[in-house]
């Protein structure tokens, strides 16, 4: 028995919770889609918010030096990444930071590359900023996603790519990229003058003995053209408090990023986000260690149960709490797949096609919930689809 409660599912109905909104009039419908967790928060984070509410006036606040130091300490201790206060730019979210980077480092019509399938705001943000979207398809090999480096270089050259938005660890596939793969990516960016944005929001959720390598720790040269985006929000389930950070070690890139941030009036973050981030990075490690054990148990259960009882191809993640499920054996694809999951299995997963054309027969399942919830959802999926002889 651990120190924290990961077995009780919090009641999230009628609390204007985005993830569970559709269940407010249909409580039997299980929500396993949006990437937040159905676990109680770190107690010290809750206490910090209560203390703020009791002791403070809700006016404008500045980022304390101790907030910067908490990020610096966390990056060094957890990921071996030595940074300074000057390298950090706080912003209310990783996706807003991607928008700022696109606007700061490219012009309308410039080519921006992503690996597909990938977290769907990447493509949306490129398109809405009137840039040319280049989708480099990932390959499924050895049970996980891999990069076709020959095709990647071809895509960069043929389209004169200016910016590469990279997801590390990968969402939705849960891939924790190796140092060798990151080195190859960085070498290509250096060769072709590409600025790289590395979305590392899931950096703390490497599992099953895998190690996350922050992009700029792989090669000193990468600091000249890479921007690291991360946050405490996914790790500690505090997304609603809104705070993320960009690590930009090239002064020219940092100045350009901050200029666009200011032009968009995105240079301020909510006080709650500053409080929760500092508290999480200062006191949250024991909770995180327990959480990772729970997530590993949940993933193992889902992988084993679905492989034994269905023909769903399950991509076991190396990190994150997300599982990429392939239903192609059943001759069904989106949007009919999601309709079947919701109406017959009574579970809500993410539509795989939202992550890219490659996801037509896929759905993404979020296992960050008590094991009993995961067991119920997995059984419903298996009972609905079954085993094809």
matplotlib code that plots the C-alpha trace (Angstrom):
import matplotlib.pyplot as plt

x = [0.0, 1.5, 1.5, -1.1, -4.6, -4.5, -7.4, -10.4, -11.8, -12.6, -16.1, -15.6, -19.3, -21.0, -17.6, -17.4, -14.7, -14.1, -13.1, -16.3, -18.8, -20.5, -21.1, -23.0, -26.2, -24.9, -22.9, -22.3, -20.2, -16.5, -14.2, -10.7, -9.7, -8.4, -4.9, -5.6, -5.7, -8.6, -6.4, -6.4, -3.8, -0.5, -1.7, 1.0, -0.2, -3.8, -2.5, -0.6, -3.7, -5.8, -3.1, -3.1, -6.9, -6.8, -3.8, -3.6, -5.3, -5.9, -4.0, -1.1, 1.9, 5.5, 7.4, 9.5, 13.1, 12.2, 9.9, 12.8, 15.0, 12.5, 12.5, 16.3, 16.6, 14.1, 15.7, 19.1, 18.2, 15.6, 17.1, 20.7, 19.9, 21.8, 20.1, 20.0, 17.2, 17.9, 17.1, 13.6, 10.5, 7.2, 4.0, 0.6, 0.8, 3.0, 0.6, 0.5, 4.3, 4.2, 2.1, 4.6, 7.5, 5.8, 5.2, 8.7, 10.8, 8.8, 6.8, 3.4, 3.8, 7.0, 7.1, 6.8, 7.3, 5.7, 5.9, 2.5, 0.5, 1.1, -0.7, -3.4, -2.8, 0.5, -1.1, -4.0, -1.6, 0.5, -2.5, -4.2, -0.9, -1.0, 2.2, 2.7, 2.2, 4.7, 3.7, 6.5, 4.8, 6.2, 6.7, 5.5, 8.4, 9.3, 6.0, 6.6, 7.0, 10.3, 11.4, 12.2, 15.3, 15.8, 12.3, 12.7, 15.7, 13.9, 10.8, 13.1, 15.0, 12.0, 9.9, 12.7, 11.5, 12.2, 10.8, 10.3, 7.9, 9.0, 7.1, 9.4, 8.2, 5.7, 2.0, 0.0, 2.5, 4.3, 7.7, 10.7, 13.2, 16.8, 19.9, 20.9, 17.6, 17.7, 21.3, 20.2, 17.4, 19.7, 22.3, 19.7, 18.4, 22.0, 22.7, 19.7, 19.3, 16.1, 14.9, 13.6, 10.8, 10.9, 7.6, 8.8, 5.7, 5.6, 9.4, 8.8, 6.7, 9.3, 8.3, 9.5, 13.2, 13.2, 15.1, 14.0, 16.8, 16.1, 17.0, 19.7, 21.5, 22.4, 24.7, 25.9, 25.5, 21.7, 21.3, 21.9, 18.7, 16.5, 13.8, 12.6, 9.0, 7.8, 5.7, 4.7, 1.1, 1.0, 3.3, 1.3, -2.2, -2.4, -3.2, -6.1, -3.7, -1.9, 1.8, 4.5, 8.0, 10.3, 14.0, 15.8, 19.6, 20.3, 19.9, 18.7, 16.0, 15.1, 14.7, 12.6, 10.4, 9.8, 9.1, 6.2, 5.1, 4.8, 3.2, 0.5, 0.3, 1.2, 4.0, 2.0, 0.9, -1.7, -0.6, -2.1, 0.1, 3.2, 2.3, 1.4, 4.5, 6.9, 5.2, 5.1, 8.8, 9.8, 7.6, 6.0, 8.7, 7.4, 3.9, 5.3, 7.2, 4.1, 2.1, 4.5, 4.2, 0.4, 0.5, 2.9, 0.4, -2.5, -0.6, 0.4, -3.1, -4.6, -1.9, -2.2, -6.0, -6.6, -3.9, -5.4, -9.1, -9.2, -7.5, -6.7, -3.0, -1.8, 1.3, 2.8, 4.0, 7.5, 6.3, 3.2, -0.1, -1.5, -2.0, -2.4, -4.8, -5.2, -8.6, -7.8, -8.4, -12.2, -12.5, -13.7, -12.2, -13.1, -15.6, -17.5, -15.0, -15.5, -19.3, -19.0, -16.8, -19.2, -22.6, -21.7, -18.6, -19.7, -16.2, -14.9, -11.4, -9.6, -10.4, -7.2, -7.7, -7.4, -3.7, -3.2, -4.4, -2.4, -4.8, -7.9, -8.2, -6.8, -8.0, -6.0, -6.7, -5.8, -4.9, -4.4, -7.3, -7.7, -7.1, -10.8, -11.9, -9.3, -10.4, -14.0, -13.2, -10.9, -13.5, -16.2, -13.9, -13.0, -16.7, -17.7, -15.0, -14.0, -11.6, -11.7, -10.8]
y = [0.0, 3.3, 6.7, 8.1, 7.1, 5.9, 3.5, 5.9, 7.6, 11.2, 12.3, 14.6, 14.9, 18.3, 20.0, 21.5, 19.0, 18.9, 15.2, 14.1, 16.6, 14.0, 11.7, 14.3, 13.1, 9.6, 8.5, 4.9, 6.3, 5.9, 8.7, 7.6, 10.2, 13.7, 13.5, 14.4, 11.9, 10.6, 10.6, 12.9, 15.6, 15.8, 16.8, 19.6, 21.2, 21.3, 22.7, 25.4, 26.5, 26.6, 28.7, 31.1, 31.4, 32.1, 34.4, 36.4, 39.1, 38.0, 40.7, 40.6, 38.5, 38.1, 34.9, 34.4, 33.4, 30.2, 29.2, 29.6, 27.6, 24.8, 24.4, 24.6, 22.0, 19.6, 19.7, 19.1, 16.4, 14.5, 15.0, 16.0, 19.3, 22.3, 25.6, 29.1, 31.5, 33.5, 30.4, 30.1, 31.8, 31.0, 30.8, 29.5, 26.3, 24.2, 24.6, 28.4, 28.3, 26.4, 29.2, 31.8, 29.8, 29.4, 33.2, 34.0, 31.8, 31.5, 33.5, 32.8, 30.1, 28.6, 24.9, 23.4, 19.7, 17.2, 13.5, 11.9, 10.6, 13.1, 15.2, 16.9, 20.6, 20.5, 20.3, 22.6, 25.3, 25.1, 25.5, 28.2, 30.2, 29.9, 27.9, 24.9, 21.7, 18.9, 15.5, 12.9, 9.6, 7.5, 3.7, 1.0, -1.4, -3.7, -2.9, 0.9, 4.0, 4.7, 7.5, 6.9, 9.1, 8.9, 10.1, 12.7, 14.3, 14.2, 15.9, 18.6, 19.2, 19.0, 21.5, 23.8, 23.2, 26.0, 24.6, 21.0, 20.4, 17.2, 15.3, 13.6, 11.4, 10.8, 11.3, 9.1, 6.3, 6.6, 6.3, 7.4, 8.2, 6.9, 9.1, 7.8, 8.8, 12.3, 12.7, 11.9, 14.4, 17.1, 16.4, 16.8, 20.1, 21.4, 20.3, 22.0, 25.0, 23.9, 25.2, 22.4, 22.7, 19.8, 19.2, 17.4, 17.8, 14.0, 14.0, 12.8, 9.8, 7.5, 4.0, 0.4, 1.3, 3.7, 7.0, 10.3, 12.4, 16.1, 17.1, 19.6, 17.2, 14.9, 17.4, 20.8, 22.1, 21.5, 24.5, 26.8, 25.9, 23.9, 25.1, 22.8, 23.1, 21.4, 21.8, 20.2, 20.0, 16.5, 15.0, 16.2, 16.5, 20.3, 21.3, 23.6, 25.8, 26.8, 27.2, 25.8, 26.9, 27.3, 26.7, 28.7, 28.9, 30.8, 34.5, 35.5, 32.9, 33.7, 37.4, 36.6, 34.3, 36.8, 39.6, 37.6, 36.5, 40.2, 41.2, 38.5, 39.6, 36.0, 37.1, 36.5, 33.2, 32.7, 32.9, 29.4, 28.0, 29.5, 28.1, 24.6, 24.3, 25.3, 23.1, 20.1, 20.3, 20.9, 18.3, 16.1, 13.4, 10.8, 11.1, 10.8, 7.6, 6.0, 7.2, 5.7, 2.3, 2.6, 3.6, 0.7, -1.8, -0.3, -0.4, -4.0, -5.0, -3.4, -4.8, -8.4, -8.4, -7.0, -9.2, -12.3, -11.5, -9.4, -8.9, -5.3, -4.5, -2.8, -0.5, -0.8, 2.7, 3.2, 6.4, 8.6, 7.1, 6.8, 3.6, 3.6, 0.9, -0.5, -1.9, -2.7, -6.4, -5.7, -3.9, -0.7, 2.8, 6.3, 7.8, 4.5, 3.1, 5.8, 5.4, 1.7, 2.3, 4.8, 3.3, -0.4, -0.6, 2.6, 4.0, 7.3, 7.1, 9.7, 9.4, 8.2, 10.0, 13.3, 12.6, 12.2, 10.2, 7.2, 6.9, 5.9, 2.5, 3.7, 5.1, 6.4, 5.2, 7.0, 4.7, 7.3, 6.2, 3.6, 0.1, -0.9, 1.7, 0.5, -3.1, -2.2, -0.2, -2.9, -5.6, -3.5, -3.1, -6.8, -7.8, -5.5, -6.5, -10.0, -12.5, -13.3, -16.9]
z = [0.0, -1.0, 0.6, -1.8, -2.9, -6.5, -6.1, -5.5, -8.6, -7.9, -8.7, -11.7, -12.8, -12.6, -11.9, -15.5, -16.2, -20.0, -20.0, -18.3, -19.7, -21.9, -18.9, -16.9, -18.5, -19.1, -16.0, -17.3, -20.1, -19.2, -20.4, -21.3, -23.8, -22.7, -21.4, -17.8, -14.9, -12.8, -9.6, -6.6, -6.8, -4.8, -1.3, -1.0, -4.2, -2.9, 0.3, -1.5, -3.5, -0.3, 1.4, -1.5, -1.3, 2.4, 2.6, -0.6, -2.6, -6.2, -8.0, -10.4, -9.4, -10.6, -11.1, -7.9, -8.1, -6.2, -9.1, -11.6, -9.2, -8.9, -12.7, -12.9, -10.1, -11.7, -15.1, -13.7, -11.2, -13.3, -16.8, -16.4, -18.2, -16.8, -17.5, -16.1, -15.1, -18.3, -20.5, -19.2, -20.6, -18.8, -20.9, -20.1, -22.2, -24.5, -27.4, -27.1, -27.0, -30.3, -31.8, -30.6, -32.0, -35.4, -35.6, -34.3, -36.5, -39.8, -42.3, -43.8, -46.4, -44.9, -44.4, -41.0, -40.5, -38.0, -37.7, -38.2, -36.4, -33.6, -31.0, -33.1, -32.1, -34.0, -37.4, -36.4, -35.2, -38.3, -40.6, -38.6, -38.8, -42.6, -42.8, -45.2, -43.2, -44.1, -42.6, -42.3, -41.6, -38.8, -39.4, -37.1, -36.5, -33.6, -32.0, -31.8, -33.9, -35.7, -38.0, -41.6, -41.7, -45.4, -46.0, -43.3, -45.0, -48.3, -46.8, -45.3, -48.6, -51.0, -49.0, -47.7, -44.2, -41.8, -38.5, -37.2, -34.3, -32.6, -29.9, -27.3, -25.7, -28.5, -28.2, -29.1, -29.5, -26.1, -27.8, -25.7, -28.4, -28.1, -28.0, -31.4, -32.9, -31.4, -32.6, -36.2, -36.0, -34.6, -37.3, -40.0, -38.5, -38.3, -41.9, -43.3, -41.1, -39.5, -36.1, -33.9, -31.3, -28.9, -27.0, -23.9, -21.8, -21.1, -20.1, -16.6, -17.6, -19.1, -18.0, -17.9, -17.5, -20.5, -20.1, -21.6, -23.1, -23.3, -26.8, -25.9, -23.6, -26.6, -28.3, -27.3, -30.8, -30.6, -28.2, -31.1, -32.9, -30.5, -28.2, -25.4, -24.3, -21.1, -18.0, -14.7, -15.8, -17.4, -14.8, -11.8, -13.3, -12.9, -16.5, -15.5, -13.6, -16.8, -16.7, -19.0, -19.9, -22.9, -22.5, -25.2, -24.9, -28.1, -27.1, -30.6, -30.7, -27.1, -27.9, -31.0, -29.0, -26.2, -28.7, -30.2, -26.8, -25.8, -29.1, -28.4, -24.7, -23.7, -21.3, -18.2, -16.6, -13.9, -10.3, -9.7, -12.4, -10.8, -7.4, -8.6, -10.7, -7.9, -5.4, -7.8, -8.7, -5.0, -3.2, -5.9, -6.6, -4.1, -5.6, -9.1, -8.3, -7.0, -10.0, -12.5, -10.8, -11.0, -14.7, -15.5, -13.8, -15.8, -19.1, -18.5, -17.7, -20.8, -23.1, -21.7, -21.6, -25.1, -26.7, -25.1, -25.7, -28.9, -32.3, -31.4, -32.1, -28.9, -29.1, -25.6, -24.6, -23.4, -21.7, -21.1, -19.9, -23.4, -25.5, -29.3, -30.3, -33.9, -34.7, -38.4, -37.9, -37.6, -40.9, -39.2, -39.3, -38.0, -37.4, -37.2, -34.8, -32.3, -32.6, -31.9, -28.9, -27.4, -28.3, -27.8, -25.5, -23.6, -23.5, -25.0, -26.5, -28.8, -32.5, -34.0, -37.3, -35.4, -35.0, -38.7, -41.7, -40.5, -37.5, -39.4, -37.8, -34.4, -31.1, -28.2, -24.7, -21.5, -18.6, -15.9, -13.8, -10.9, -12.0, -11.4, -13.9, -16.4, -15.9, -16.6, -19.7, -21.1, -20.5, -22.3, -25.3, -25.4, -25.0, -27.9, -30.4, -29.3, -30.8, -34.5, -35.1]

ax = plt.figure().add_subplot(projection="3d")
ax.plot(x, y, z, "-o")
ax.set_aspect("equal")
plt.show()
